[in-house]
Amino acid sequence: MADEEAGAKKSGGILPLITVVLLVLVLGVAGFVAWKVMQLNQTPPTGDKAPSETADTTLPDTPSENDPKTPPIFIDMADVTVNLADTDSSRFLRTKMKLEVRNEKDQAKVNAVMVQINDLVITDLASKTFKDIRTPQGKYKLKEELIYRINKLIGGKPVKGFYFTEFVSQ
């Protein structure tokens, strides 16, 4: 009976020790989080050497290509119907597309070579199989490839986006 009382005293001494360790750990983590939050709320000190904006160094306000106020410029392309390159069965693709360009100057460049762009798109689409274009990843890869090839044809990067407004394959 004396041994049982001694064992109970030993195990009773570990529980308060575990509680103290956990309490110290929780307080340490809470203190660290509070310190980080306080660091984020402080403004960085400005020194005497901070650059100042003058009339000579201020950039003029120009519409950015990512500016939500600037409306995108879309160019409609001719509707395309092509036979796909599947050898086991006869499949076709009918699609309507739009090109997004960065500005009016790029729109003029694209319109000047629209016949070549249509030929490039038809040739590229006819070389694809149904397996290549049936998944969303395949369509995305096709769009990226067409943007790259059209920009290479024109020179520079006038085409910002390529969109399918209709995409029917059978």
LINGI-V536684 format. One record per residue. N is the residue number from 1. PSI is psi in whole degrees, 0 to 359 (999 if undefined). OMEGA is omega as a letter, one per 20 degrees, with the letter a starting at -180 (none if undefined). NEAR is the number of other ideal C-beta (glycine too) atoms within 12 Angstrom. Layout:
n:N psi:PSI omega:OMEGA near:NEAR
n:N psi:PSI omega:OMEGA near:NEAR
This chain:
n:1 psi:325 omega:r near:7
n:2 psi:325 omega:r near:8
n:3 psi:323 omega:r near:9
n:4 psi:323 omega:r near:10
n:5 psi:322 omega:r near:11
n:6 psi:320 omega:r near:12
n:7 psi:323 omega:r near:13
n:8 psi:324 omega:r near:14
n:9 psi:322 omega:a near:14
n:10 psi:314 omega:a near:13
n:11 psi:330 omega:r near:14
n:12 psi:335 omega:r near:14
n:13 psi:338 omega:a near:14
n:14 psi:324 omega:a near:14
n:15 psi:314 omega:r near:14
n:16 psi:328 omega:r near:13
n:17 psi:317 omega:r near:14
n:18 psi:318 omega:r near:14
n:19 psi:317 omega:r near:14
n:20 psi:317 omega:r near:14
n:21 psi:316 omega:r near:14
n:22 psi:320 omega:r near:14
n:23 psi:317 omega:r near:14
n:24 psi:320 omega:r near:14
n:25 psi:315 omega:r near:14
n:26 psi:316 omega:r near:14
n:27 psi:323 omega:r near:14
n:28 psi:315 omega:r near:14
n:29 psi:317 omega:r near:14
n:30 psi:320 omega:r near:14
n:31 psi:319 omega:r near:14
n:32 psi:315 omega:r near:14
n:33 psi:317 omega:r near:14
n:34 psi:319 omega:r near:14
n:35 psi:317 omega:r near:14
n:36 psi:319 omega:r near:13
n:37 psi:319 omega:r near:12
n:38 psi:324 omega:r near:11
n:39 psi:323 omega:a near:12
n:40 psi:328 omega:a near:11
n:41 psi:342 omega:a near:10
n:42 psi:141 omega:r near:10
n:43 psi:144 omega:a near:7
n:44 psi:144 omega:r near:9
n:45 psi:142 omega:r near:8
n:46 psi:130 omega:a near:9
n:47 psi:176 omega:r near:8
n:48 psi:338 omega:a near:7
n:49 psi:14 omega:r near:7
n:50 psi:135 omega:a near:9
n:51 psi:141 omega:r near:10
n:52 psi:151 omega:a near:12
n:53 psi:127 omega:r near:9
n:54 psi:176 omega:r near:8
n:55 psi:331 omega:r near:8
n:56 psi:330 omega:a near:7
n:57 psi:353 omega:a near:9
n:58 psi:131 omega:r near:10
n:59 psi:143 omega:r near:10
n:60 psi:152 omega:r near:7
n:61 psi:114 omega:r near:9
n:62 psi:144 omega:r near:10
n:63 psi:129 omega:r near:16
n:64 psi:156 omega:r near:12
n:65 psi:341 omega:r near:20
n:66 psi:6 omega:a near:10
n:67 psi:125 omega:a near:13
n:68 psi:342 omega:r near:9
n:69 psi:335 omega:a near:11
n:70 psi:120 omega:a near:17
n:71 psi:142 omega:r near:13
n:72 psi:153 omega:r near:23
n:73 psi:118 omega:r near:26
n:74 psi:141 omega:r near:22
n:75 psi:123 omega:r near:31
n:76 psi:139 omega:r near:21
n:77 psi:163 omega:r near:31
n:78 psi:147 omega:r near:20
n:79 psi:142 omega:a near:21
n:80 psi:133 omega:r near:31
n:81 psi:121 omega:a near:21
n:82 psi:154 omega:r near:29
n:83 psi:136 omega:r near:22
n:84 psi:164 omega:a near:31
n:85 psi:19 omega:r near:22
n:86 psi:134 omega:a near:22
n:87 psi:336 omega:a near:11
n:88 psi:336 omega:r near:10
n:89 psi:164 omega:a near:14
n:90 psi:112 omega:r near:14
n:91 psi:152 omega:r near:25
n:92 psi:166 omega:r near:22
n:93 psi:129 omega:r near:36
n:94 psi:129 omega:a near:21
n:95 psi:152 omega:r near:33
n:96 psi:141 omega:a near:20
n:97 psi:159 omega:r near:36
n:98 psi:145 omega:r near:26
n:99 psi:141 omega:r near:39
n:100 psi:126 omega:r near:29
n:101 psi:165 omega:a near:33
n:102 psi:323 omega:a near:29
n:103 psi:182 omega:a near:24
n:104 psi:325 omega:r near:16
n:105 psi:318 omega:r near:15
n:106 psi:327 omega:r near:29
n:107 psi:319 omega:r near:24
n:108 psi:321 omega:r near:17
n:109 psi:316 omega:a near:27
n:110 psi:314 omega:a near:38
n:111 psi:330 omega:a near:22
n:112 psi:333 omega:a near:17
n:113 psi:27 omega:a near:24
n:114 psi:326 omega:r near:25
n:115 psi:315 omega:r near:15
n:116 psi:322 omega:r near:19
n:117 psi:316 omega:r near:34
n:118 psi:318 omega:r near:27
n:119 psi:317 omega:r near:20
n:120 psi:316 omega:a near:31
n:121 psi:315 omega:a near:37
n:122 psi:315 omega:a near:24
n:123 psi:317 omega:a near:19
n:124 psi:317 omega:r near:32
n:125 psi:322 omega:a near:38
n:126 psi:342 omega:r near:23
n:127 psi:355 omega:a near:21
n:128 psi:153 omega:r near:29
n:129 psi:166 omega:r near:23
n:130 psi:323 omega:r near:24
n:131 psi:325 omega:a near:17
n:132 psi:327 omega:a near:24
n:133 psi:359 omega:a near:34
n:134 psi:334 omega:a near:21
n:135 psi:158 omega:r near:14
n:136 psi:324 omega:r near:12
n:137 psi:322 omega:r near:13
n:138 psi:320 omega:r near:22
n:139 psi:318 omega:r near:24
n:140 psi:316 omega:r near:18
n:141 psi:320 omega:r near:19
n:142 psi:315 omega:r near:32
n:143 psi:313 omega:a near:30
n:144 psi:319 omega:r near:18
n:145 psi:317 omega:a near:24
n:146 psi:319 omega:r near:36
n:147 psi:314 omega:a near:30
n:148 psi:313 omega:a near:18
n:149 psi:322 omega:r near:23
n:150 psi:316 omega:r near:37
n:151 psi:324 omega:r near:27
n:152 psi:322 omega:r near:18
n:153 psi:316 omega:a near:28
n:154 psi:322 omega:a near:28
n:155 psi:128 omega:a near:14
n:156 psi:206 omega:r near:17
n:157 psi:62 omega:a near:21
n:158 psi:332 omega:a near:31
n:159 psi:121 omega:a near:40
n:160 psi:326 omega:a near:27
n:161 psi:156 omega:r near:26
n:162 psi:125 omega:a near:35
n:163 psi:136 omega:r near:26
n:164 psi:122 omega:r near:28
n:165 psi:344 omega:r near:18
n:166 psi:139 omega:a near:17
n:167 psi:101 omega:a near:25
n:168 psi:122 omega:r near:20
n:169 psi:146 omega:a near:30
n:170 psi:999 omega:none near:16
